[in-house]
Amino acid sequence: MQLMIRPFLFAILSLLLVSCADEVTFNTPAFQAIKDTLFFKAAGTRAQLTDANEVIITGSLNGERVDLKLPAYGTGVFDLNANSQAIADFYEVDGKQYSTRFDGEGEVVVEQVDDSLYTGSFRFRAVAPADTTEVYFTRGYFYEVPFFKEPPPPVIIPVVESAFGCKIQGNTFSPEVSYASEGNGILTGVGSTTSVIIRLRFPRNIQPGVYDLTDFNVSSPYQASYISGAFNPQVQSGTVTIISNNRSQKSVGGTFEFTAQGAGTIQVTEGFFGFNY
């Protein structure tokens, strides 16, 4: 007997609330309905496409939430009942769930999908499996509900280990002292032994990328130099590659190579650095 009465009550309730629905107005986006006898106008709305190509349209208000789960993307009429792939769920503030999959019924009509904005209507009767109580949503509408987009993960810029090294004429150069300093927005990094000094200079706010190097005597934001006693050949070409630059932690790392020409040619290759200043 109860199964016969429920559809009848559902139809009567819908007719009684038509006058309320006629006064419904839309914001963009909007998700609203008559919940039992009260107006439910969601404060938060979104649509989400799952990995299984299902669409979940959600409206939430003061801790309550309606989820309309549709089996496919796009327009169409989706029946809601215990055996359908489409499901409507309602959650109260305390987490109590009502669902059409538990002897419920209803319908979701997706009228338009425009630029991933969902517009349509819905109605349903859902049952709480915990105690078989019911909730009715009638004259439901969703209007231009946008798809939720996951925010990009935060970019974590590492703090590099202090390091400096390279090869000079193919021989490993391991400086006894290495350090970096900042002045007027320019970083100067140094690696030295008692006989050789190698310097790099570039802007403190440099972005990851590859930059051409010039000599310290040339007006350029990206410079290198090689000094060995009185021998100070001019850098003719080279590059510095910035791998990371954590300005808040004052930590920058990368690689470099260059060729310097004087009385002889100096090849600096396989250079690497980690400056913490």
KADA-V120693 format. One line per field, one symbol per residue. psi: psi as a letter, one per 40 degrees, with the letter a starting at -180 (. if undefined). burial: 1 if it has 16 or more other C-alpha atoms within 10 Angstrom, else 0. Layout:
psi = ???
burial = ???
//
This chain:
psi = ddddddddddddddddedddddehihahiihiihhbeihhhhdhiiihhidefihhhhhihfeihhhhhieiiiiihhihadeidiihihhideehhiieegfaiaihhhdhhhffhhhaiiiihihhddeeiiihhifiihhfhihhhhiiiihhhihiihihiahhfehhhhidhiiiihhfehhhihhiaeehhhiihiidfhihahhhiiidehhiehiiihhgbehgihhdiiihhhdiggddefhiiaiiiihihbdihhhhifiiihhh.
burial = 0000000001001100100010000000111111110011110011111000011111111001111111111100111111000111111000001111111111111111100111111111111100000111111111111110000000000011011111110000101001110000011111110000111111010100001111110000111111000000111011111111110000111111111100000111101111110
//
